[in-house]
Amino acid sequence: MQTAPRELTSKQQAFADALLEGLASSKAYRRAYPAKGSPKVVSVKAAEVKRHPAVQAYMRKQQAKLDQKKGMF
């Protein structure tokens, strides 16, 4: 049984927003988190955040809003 995703942290939301702007996962992670690790560590951490259920749900919701806005013009 899958539970509903909990609310996003401000850092998770900043990460998701950066992805929706078109940044690569690692760049989005560095923007949202004060990451000073190696590129490999940042890449792994970015993938972990990107897979988080709350982040996925937020991104789907925001993308649907963007798609709806595009359809209005």
N, C-alpha and C positions, 0 to 999 in steps of 0.2 A: 504494500500500500504506500503510495507516494504522498508525502505531506506537502502542504502549500509552502512556497518559498517565503522565507522571512524577508523583512525589509532590507534594503541595501544600506550599506554604510556609505558615508560621503565619498570615501575613496573608491569603493566599487562603482558608485554612480559616475564619478569623474572618469574612471577607466572606461566604462560602457559608453559614456558620451564621447570620449575621444575616439573610440572605435567607430561609432556612428558618424563621426566627422570624417572618417576615412584613414585614420592613422593605423599603422601596423600595430600588432599586439604589443610588441616590446616597447615601442615608442609611447603607446598609450599607457602602459604600465609605468614607465619612467615618469610620465607626466603626472599620474595620479598618486604614485607612491615615491617617497624619496629613496629611490633604488640606486645603490652604489655598487651592486654586485657585478659579477662578470656577465657578459652577454648571454652565456648559457644559462646562468641562474635566473636572470631576468626573463628569458624566454620561457623557462619552465614555470616560473611564478605567474607570468602573464597567462599561460595556458590554463593553469589552475583556476585563476580568477575568472577567465572567460567561460569555463565549464560550470561555474557555480550556478545552481538553479535560479537564484534570485537575479543574478546578472543576466542570465538567458531570458527570463521572463520580462525583465525591464527592457532589454534590447528588442524583443519581439513587439512589445507594446509601443515603444518609441518609433520603431520602424513602421508599424501600421499607421501611426499618426502622420509620419512623413509621407508615406504612400498616399494616404487620404488627402493630404494637403496638395500633393502633386496633381492629383486627379481633379482638383477644384479649378485649376487654371486652364 
